[in-house]
């Protein structure tokens, strides 16, 4: 099974999004020596393929020279792990030189736009939209693949139609992300949407996607449909990520996920010490997440969706309880709503089709749930 290492060159970020919990103005920049140690650490850590995602904060603050050195270090130094690379960025600092380098290494980019300019800038700050779209034009000019995440908040949930139509009209791939409470925030619920709202939003997106499947990709719905079809989660929210996902902070500290970076109580080790799988598994954060896995096995044992949900995200689950395991991911209600909707529609399609060929959308026929389940990424 492949594993995932998120590299966080800095928690600093030039934007000032209202609901952001993952930036820190005083954060240092990662030194290239940390990447050297990452390569040494992973040399004999595991034998499966690895994906590296540069995340933040804003990872492009590390600068061109950092990536010019880091990318060959990772791909050549760990070639036996067949490393894949990805990047999450607001694109403000993207240059032609940097874009050309990312194209050379076939790096897909995730970015963030919440919808039309007025709505986006209300949530993410004046000028955000224009700066990100300027970077997007540079990315396109160098044939980089860019997908966008739209964070849905307690405000923007009332504008879901405008948001979907924006991405549809612009021909942009869409992935939505519900605004989430944070362990770092004094007012964690201010921007968050309720589980019921999130579930209703996912069902709305399913309907709109089926109406416009030739013109847009809604990544959430693709992943959810695949999860139901395969009977297992296909993205980190719906899998046992513990032990298969790590994050490396600017100073080389290792965490269970990028969402914990910068919080000392969640440090599992440091890349300079080249910890083994077993040593990391003995750390307090790893034991906490293993306890959550056992909690899910007990609490969700009777749930028909446990195989392709796994109780949702552990971080989401412990946040409302100040880092303690006292409940499931609060969006459990939403997950059940959309999994139930997809399952029931798929069963109805299957039972009403006179032959197997009818399950798959042919030209000029209405797309089906089954066609989304089998859709190639």
C-alpha positions in Angstrom: 0.0 0.0 0.0 1.3 3.5 -0.9 2.0 6.0 1.8 1.9 9.8 1.9 4.3 12.3 3.3 3.2 16.0 3.4 6.1 18.4 3.4 5.3 21.8 5.0 8.1 24.3 4.0 6.4 26.9 6.2 3.2 27.7 8.0 3.6 31.3 6.8 1.1 32.6 4.2 0.7 36.0 2.4 -3.1 35.7 2.4 -5.4 36.2 5.4 -8.4 33.9 5.0 -11.0 34.5 7.7 -11.5 30.8 8.6 -7.9 29.6 8.2 -6.4 27.5 10.9 -3.2 26.4 9.2 -1.0 29.5 8.9 1.4 31.2 11.3 3.1 34.5 10.5 6.1 33.7 12.6 6.8 30.3 11.0 10.3 29.7 9.7 11.1 28.4 6.3 12.3 24.9 5.8 16.0 24.5 5.1 17.0 22.2 2.2 18.9 20.2 4.8 15.5 18.9 6.1 14.8 17.5 2.6 18.2 15.8 2.7 17.2 14.2 6.0 13.8 13.2 4.7 15.6 11.2 1.9 17.9 9.5 4.4 14.9 8.8 6.7 12.8 7.2 4.0 15.6 5.3 2.3 14.8 2.1 4.3 11.6 3.2 6.0 9.1 1.4 3.9 9.2 -0.3 0.5 5.8 0.9 -0.9 5.4 3.8 -3.3 5.3 7.3 -1.7 3.5 10.5 -2.6 4.9 13.8 -1.5 2.6 16.8 -1.2 4.1 20.2 -0.6 1.6 22.0 1.7 1.4 24.9 4.1 0.9 27.7 5.0 2.0 28.7 1.6 4.7 26.3 0.2 5.8 28.6 -2.6 7.3 31.0 -0.1 10.2 28.5 0.0 11.2 29.9 -3.3 12.5 28.5 -6.6 16.0 27.5 -5.4 14.4 25.3 -2.7 12.4 23.4 -5.2 15.2 23.3 -7.7 17.2 21.3 -5.1 14.4 19.5 -3.4 12.7 17.9 -6.4 15.7 15.9 -7.7 16.7 15.0 -4.2 13.3 13.3 -3.6 12.8 11.8 -7.0 16.4 10.5 -7.5 17.3 9.8 -3.9 14.1 7.7 -3.4 13.6 6.4 -7.0 13.1 2.9 -5.6 9.9 4.2 -3.9 8.6 5.6 -7.3 7.8 9.0 -5.7 4.9 11.1 -7.0 4.7 14.8 -6.3 1.9 17.2 -5.7 1.5 20.8 -4.4 -1.2 22.8 -2.6 -0.8 26.6 -3.2 -2.8 29.8 -3.5 -0.5 30.4 -6.6 0.3 34.0 -5.7 4.0 33.4 -5.8 4.1 31.2 -8.9 6.5 32.4 -11.5 7.2 31.2 -15.1 10.5 29.7 -13.9 8.8 27.8 -11.1 6.0 26.6 -13.3 8.4 25.2 -15.8 10.2 23.3 -13.1 6.9 21.9 -11.8 5.9 20.9 -15.3 9.2 19.0 -15.7 8.4 17.0 -12.6 4.7 16.5 -13.6 3.4 18.1 -10.4 -0.4 18.5 -10.2 -1.5 21.6 -8.2 -4.4 22.1 -5.9 -5.5 25.7 -5.2 -8.3 27.4 -3.5 -11.1 29.6 -4.8 -14.4 29.8 -2.9 -16.5 30.9 -5.9 -17.2 34.2 -7.6 -14.9 37.1 -6.9 -17.1 39.0 -4.5 -17.9 35.9 -2.4 -14.4 34.6 -2.5 -12.8 37.9 -1.4 -15.4 38.4 1.4 -14.1 35.1 2.9 -10.4 35.1 1.8 -9.6 38.9 1.8 -9.6 41.6 -0.8 -7.4 40.9 -3.8 -7.2 37.2 -3.2 -9.3 36.2 -6.3 -7.3 38.3 -8.7 -3.9 37.1 -7.4 -4.8 33.4 -7.5 -6.3 33.7 -11.0 -3.2 35.5 -12.2 -1.1 32.5 -10.9 -3.6 30.1 -12.5 -3.0 31.7 -15.9 0.8 31.1 -15.4 0.1 27.5 -14.5 -2.1 27.0 -17.6 0.6 28.6 -19.8 3.0 25.9 -18.7 0.4 23.1 -19.0 0.1 22.4 -15.3 -2.9 20.6 -14.0 -4.8 22.7 -11.5 -7.8 21.8 -9.4 -9.6 24.1 -7.0 -11.0 23.6 -3.6 -14.0 25.7 -2.5 -14.3 26.1 1.2 -18.0 26.2 2.2 -18.7 28.3 5.2 -21.7 29.2 7.3 -22.0 32.2 5.0 -21.3 30.7 1.6 -23.6 27.6 2.1 -26.5 29.9 1.1 -24.8 30.6 -2.2 -24.2 27.0 -3.3 -25.8 27.5 -6.7 -23.7 30.5 -7.5 -20.6 28.6 -6.5 -21.4 25.6 -8.6 -22.3 27.7 -11.6 -19.1 29.7 -11.3 -17.0 26.5 -11.5 -19.2 25.2 -14.3 -19.0 28.4 -16.3 -15.2 28.7 -15.9 -14.6 25.0 -16.8 -12.8 24.4 -13.5 -12.7 21.1 -11.6 -14.4 21.5 -8.2 -13.7 20.0 -4.9 -15.6 21.3 -1.9 -14.3 21.4 1.7 -16.5 22.2 4.6 -15.1 24.9 6.9 -13.9 23.1 10.0 -13.3 23.9 13.6 -9.6 23.9 14.7 -7.7 22.9 17.8 -5.9 26.3 17.4 -9.0 28.6 17.2 -10.6 30.5 20.1 -13.9 30.6 18.1 -13.8 27.3 16.3 -17.5 27.2 15.3 -17.8 30.7 13.7 -17.4 29.6 10.1 -18.2 25.9 10.3 -21.3 24.4 8.7 -23.5 21.8 10.4 -23.3 18.1 9.4 -26.9 18.3 8.1 -26.0 21.3 5.9 -23.0 19.4 4.6 -25.0 16.3 3.8 -27.6 18.3 2.0 -24.9 20.1 0.1 -23.3 16.8 -1.1 -26.7 15.6 -2.3 -27.2 18.9 -4.2 -23.8 18.5 -5.8 -24.6 14.9 -6.8 -27.7 16.1 -8.6 -26.0 19.0 -10.3 -23.0 16.8 -11.3 -25.3 14.3 -13.0 -26.9 17.1 -14.9 -23.5 18.5 -16.1 -21.1 15.5 -16.0 -19.7 16.3 -19.4 -18.7 19.8 -18.4 -17.3 19.6 -14.9 -15.6 17.2 -12.5 -16.8 17.3 -8.9 -14.0 15.4 -7.2 -15.9 14.8 -3.9 -18.7 13.0 -5.7 -16.3 10.9 -7.8 -14.6 9.8 -4.6 -17.8 9.0 -2.7 -19.2 7.0 -5.6 -16.0 5.0 -6.0 -16.0 4.4 -2.2 -19.5 2.8 -2.4 -18.6 0.8 -5.5 -15.3 -0.5 -4.1 -16.6 -0.9 -0.5 -13.7 1.0 0.9 -12.7 4.7 1.2 -10.6 6.2 -1.5 -9.5 9.5 0.1 -8.0 10.2 3.5 -11.2 11.2 5.3 -12.7 7.7 4.8 -9.7 5.4 5.4 -7.5 4.3 8.3 -4.8 6.9 7.5 -2.9 6.2 10.7 0.6 4.9 9.8 0.2 5.7 6.1 0.2 9.5 6.3 2.8 11.7 7.9 3.6 15.4 7.8 7.1 17.0 8.1 7.1 20.5 9.5 9.7 23.3 8.7 12.0 22.1 11.5 11.9 18.5 10.5 9.3 17.4 13.1 7.1 14.6 12.1 3.3 14.7 12.7 0.4 12.4 11.9 -1.1 14.9 9.4 -0.4 18.4 8.2 -3.3 19.7 10.3 -1.3 19.0 13.4 1.9 20.8 12.2 3.1 23.4 14.7 1.5 21.8 17.8 4.3 20.3 19.9 2.0 17.8 21.7 1.5 16.0 18.3 5.1 15.6 17.3 5.9 11.9 16.6 9.6 12.3 16.0 12.1 14.2 13.8 13.5 13.3 10.4 17.0 13.9 11.6 16.7 10.9 13.9 15.5 8.6 11.0 12.8 7.0 13.1 11.5 3.5 12.1 7.8 2.7 11.5 7.8 0.9 14.9 9.3 3.9 16.7 6.7 6.3 15.3 3.9 3.9 16.1 5.0 4.1 19.8 4.7 7.9 19.9 1.9 9.5 21.9 0.1 11.0 18.8 0.2 7.6 17.0 -1.3 5.8 20.1 -4.0 8.5 20.3 -5.0 7.8 16.7 -4.8 4.1 17.1 -7.2 4.5 20.1 -9.5 6.4 17.8 -9.4 3.5 15.3 -10.4 1.1 18.1 -13.1 3.5 19.2 -14.6 3.5 15.6 -14.5 -0.3 15.5 -16.7 -0.4 18.6 -18.9 2.6 18.0 -19.6 2.0 14.3 -19.7 -1.8 14.3 -23.4 -1.9 13.3 -23.1 0.9 10.7 -23.6 -0.4 7.2 -21.1 2.2 5.9 -18.2 1.5 8.2 -16.1 -0.2 5.5 -16.0 2.9 3.3 -16.2 5.6 6.0 -14.1 4.4 8.9 -15.6 7.0 11.2 -14.4 10.0 9.2 -11.4 12.1 10.0 -9.7 11.6 13.4 -8.7 15.3 13.6 -12.3 16.3 13.1 -13.3 13.9 15.8 -10.9 15.0 18.5 -11.2 18.8 17.8 -14.6 19.3 19.6 -13.2 17.6 22.7 -9.8 19.4 23.0 -7.8 16.5 21.6 -9.7 13.7 23.5 -11.5 10.8 21.9 -15.1 11.3 23.0 -17.0 11.1 19.7 -16.8 10.4 15.9 -16.1 12.9 13.2 -19.0 15.4 13.6 -19.8 15.1 9.9 -20.8 11.5 10.4 -24.4 12.6 9.8 -23.4 14.1 6.4 -21.4 11.0 5.4 -24.4 8.7 6.2 -26.7 11.0 4.2 -24.6 10.9 1.0 -23.6 7.3 1.3 -27.3 6.3 1.7 -28.3 8.5 -1.3 -25.6 7.0 -3.5 -26.3 3.4 -2.4 -30.1 3.6 -2.8 -29.8 5.3 -6.3 -27.3 2.7 -7.4 -29.5 -0.2 -6.2 -32.5 1.3 -7.9 -30.5 1.6 -11.2 -29.4 -1.9 -10.9 -32.8 -3.4 -10.2 -34.6 -1.4 -12.9 -32.1 -2.0 -15.7 -33.3 -4.8 -18.1 -29.6 -5.7 -18.9 -26.2 -4.7 -17.7 -25.6 -2.4 -20.6 -28.4 -0.1 -19.4 -26.4 0.7 -16.2 -23.8 2.7 -18.1 -24.6 6.0 -19.7 -24.3 6.0 -23.5 -24.1 9.1 -25.7 -27.1 11.4 -25.2 -28.4 9.3 -22.3 -28.7 10.6 -18.8 -25.6 9.8 -16.7 -26.0 7.2 -13.9 -24.6 6.7 -10.5 -22.9 3.6 -11.9 -21.2 5.6 -14.6 -19.7 7.9 -11.9 -18.6 4.8 -9.9 -16.6 3.6 -12.9 -15.5 7.0 -14.1 -11.7 7.3 -14.5 -10.0 9.9 -12.4 
